[in-house]
Amino acid sequence: MVAGLMWGAGLGLGVWALIVWLFPPRPALHTLMDQLSGTAAPSPILITDDGGWSLRVGRLFVRPLTALGLPSQRLRRDLAVTGKTTEQHLADKATLAVTGLLLPLVVQVLLAVADIGLSWELPAVASVVLAAGGFMIPDVTVRQEAERRRSNFRYALAAYLNLVRVLLAGGAGVDGALSDAATIGRGWAIQQLRHALMTARLTRATPWSTLKQLGAELDVPQLSELAASVSLAGTEGAKVRASLAAKASALRTRELTDAEGEAQAATERMSLPVVLLFAAFLVMIGYPALAQVLGAL
């Protein structure tokens, strides 16, 4: 029965993949209309890396996976934050899945050469499980890395807002305060801010427009709110020092709350081994008495 189920699942998966490859899904009508009537999207500010050995190995699987609609739109934003292209990500998924699929088979062959026989069901199940795990691991890794970078960016943004506020209080203009504050500090977050302002200078765009675009690409609404506040100061002459101070304070409060929540979650996870140890202790004490009672019946 297990063999029949596995052969049936493999055959169905192969037929489905062949149908998708021969007849790829068409884009929705509203997507085509937006492409025809909409204006050209601005060039992305976030820098992506096209390198990686997995891209050369798994390039063959990129097009079929793209035809299946992978990755999702949410995951594409996470990939932009981590600096990876969709092609590289799909190649990583395919490479790890194929590796997990072939690894138990290779072990089975080595055991057969060493005259250690095993039934074929165990390597087959292990291949399916490892292939599914290898296919999902890159998604989990990208989500965790993107969330970590967003958190670090919010930390850096709070410090950046304070610097901009100090420069504005010292008599600097809006453009000068934004540019000068970005020259101070290091790290990935400050580098992205500096690159966005440099892009605005080279393309003759306003700094708040590129900051708003960067906030949308990073999925950090606080940066988009900063761009909206600064645009009022740049176009309407509004005083935004108090607003920037309030935003910086709100960012620090949020990060402090998130840190406290993570610490409490870690504390709860640390209590799990103690509970398991106590349960094992109860089993060790109660099992002899229970075995004696059952043996006397």
N, C-alpha and C positions, 0 to 999 in steps of 0.2 A: 504493500500500500504506500509506504514511504517513497519507494522508487517511482511508482506511478505518479504520485503527487509532484515530485521533483521534476520528472520528465515533462509533465503537463505544464507546470509553472514555467520551466525554461522555454518550452515551445511557444507558449502564449506570449512570453516576454519578447522572444525573437520575432514573432509575427507582428506584434505591436510596434517594435522598433523599426521593422522593415516598412510598415505602412506609414509611419511618421516620416521616415527618410524619403519615401517616394512621393508622399503627398504632405508636405510641411504645412502647418496651420497658417492661415492668412491673417494679416493684421486686421484689427477692427476698423470699421468705416470711419469712426471719429478720429482715429489715429492718422489715417490717410488724409482726411480733410484738414487736420491740423498741420500736417506736413506741407500741404499745397497752399494753404492760406496764411499760415503763421510765418513770422519772421525767423531769421536764422538765430539759433541759440548762441549765446556768447561762449567763447572758449572757456573750458574749466580752469579754475585757479589752482586747484589741488594738483600736485605733481604725482604722476603714476610711474611705476617702474615696469618696463616691458621685459626685463630679463628673467632668468630662472631656468634651470635645467629641466624642470618638469614640463615647461612649455614646449621644449623641443621633443620631449618624449611623448607627451599626451596631446600633441597638436591634432592628431587624427580624430580625436573624440570631441574636439571643441565644436565643430559645426553641428553634429547630431544633437549634442546637449543644448546648444543654442536654439535649435529648431523645436526642442521640447519646452522652451520658455524659461530656461534656467540662465542665470540666477534670477530671483525675484527682484522687484524694484527696491524693496527695503534692503536686500542684501547688496544690491548695486551701490547704494549710498554708503553702506558699511565698507565696501571695497574701495570706494573713492577716499574714505577717511584713512584707511590703512595703506593706501598708495599702491594697491594691486589692481591690475586690469581684469576684466571679466574673462578674457581668454586664459590668462595665467591661472585664475581661480578654477575654471572648468578643467584645465589641464591637470591641476593638483588633484581635483576630485577623481578624475579618470585614472591618474597614475596610482593613487592610493587604493582605489577600488580594484584595479587589475592586480596590484601587488597582493592585496588581501585575498583575492580569488585564487591566485596561483601558489601562494605560500604553502597552504596545506597539501596541495598536490605534489609540490616539490618534496615536502617532508615525507609524504607517503611513498614516493619513488625511492628516496634515500633509505627508508625503513625496509622497503622491499629488496633493495640491493643488499642490505645487511641481514637479510633473511628473517625479518621481523614482520610478520603479516598482520594487517589490520583490515577490518571490514571497510568497505568503501563508503558506508553511510556516514561515519564520523568525519572523514575529510570533506565530504560533500557539504554537510551541514556547517562545518567550520569555514569552508570557503564562502558560503553564502553570508554567514554572520560577519566574517572579516571584511568581505567586499562591501556590505551595507555600512559597517562601521567606518571603513576607509572613505566611503563616499560622503558620509555626514560629518566627519571630523573637520574638514576645512571650513564648513559653514559655522560650526561652533567656535572655532579658533578666530575666524574673522569677526564674529559678533563680539566676542570678549575683547579682542584687541581694539575694535572701533569704540566700544564703550569706555575702555581705559583711556584712549586718546581724547575722547570728548570730555571726560572728567578732568584730565590734565589741562585741556584747553580752557575749561571754565575757571580753573585755578589761575592760569596765566592771564585770562581776560580780566579778572578782578584786579590784579596788580596793574595791568595795562590801563584800566579805567582810572585808577588813582593817579598814575603818571600823567595821563591826559588832563585830568582835573587840575593837577598842580601846574602844568604848563599853561593851561588857560588862565589860571589865577595869576600867573606871572606876566600876562600880557601877550602871549603867543596867539597867533591866529588858529583857526580850526584845522586847516590843512597842515600847518607847521607843527601843531601839537600832536596830531595823529602820526605824522612821519617821525618826529623826534622821539616820541615815546616808543615807537617800534624799533628804534636803533639800540635801545637799552635792553639787555637781557639776552639769554640764549635759550635754546630748546626748540622742539618741533612746533609748539604753538606760536611762539614769537616769530619763528621763521615763516609760518603761513601768513601771519598778519603783515610782515614785512613784504612778502611776495605779493600779497593783494594790493598793498599801497604802491608797490613798484609797477604792478600791472596797470593801475589807474593812471600813474604818471606817464607810462609809455603809450597807452591808448588814448590819452587825453580825456579820460572819464573822471567823474567825481569820486573821491575816496569813499564816500558813504555808499555809492552804488556797488563798488567792488567788495566792500565789507558786507553788504547785504547779500551779495551773491555767495561769498565765502560762508556766511552763516547758513544759507540754504544748502550748500554742498556738504557742510559739516553736520547739518541737522542740529544746530545750536541756536535756539530762538533768541537767546540773550544777545548774541552778536547782531542779529537782525534788528532787535530793539535798539541796540546802540547805534546802528546805522541810521535808524529813523530819527533818533534824538539829535544826532550830529547833523543830519540833513536840515533840520529846523534851524540849527545855529548857522549853517552855511548858507542857507537860502533866505531865511526870514530874519536872521540876526537874533534869534532867541538865546537867552542865557541858559546853558545846560549844565553848569557846574554842579548845582544841587541835584539835578537828575542823575548825573554820572556818579556822584557820591552815593546816592540811594541805590543805584543799580549795583555798584561794587559791594555795598553792605549786604544787599540781598543775595548776591552770589556767594559771599563768604558764609552767610547763614545757611544757605542751601548745602554747600559743600560740607559744613560742619555737621549738619543734620544727617547727610548721607554717610559721613564717616562714623557717626554714632550708631546709625542703623547697621552698617557693616560690622562694627565691633560687637553689637548685640547678637547679630546672626552668627558670628564666629563663636561667641560664647555658648550659644545654643547648640551649635555643632559639636563643641568640645564636650558637652554633657552626654552626647550619644554613646561614646565608648564606656562611660561610667555606668549607664543604664544597661548596656549589653553585658558588662562584667558582673553587675548585680544579678541579672537574670541567669547568667551561667552559674553563679554561686548558688542561687536558689535551686537550680536543676541538680547541681552536684550534691546538695544536701538532701533534697527530697527524693531523688531517684532510688537510693538504696532502700529507704523505707517503703516506697511504692512498689519496688520489685519484690520485697519480702512479703508484703501484703498480698500481691497478686500470686506469688508462688505458694502461699498457704491455702489458696482457694482450691 
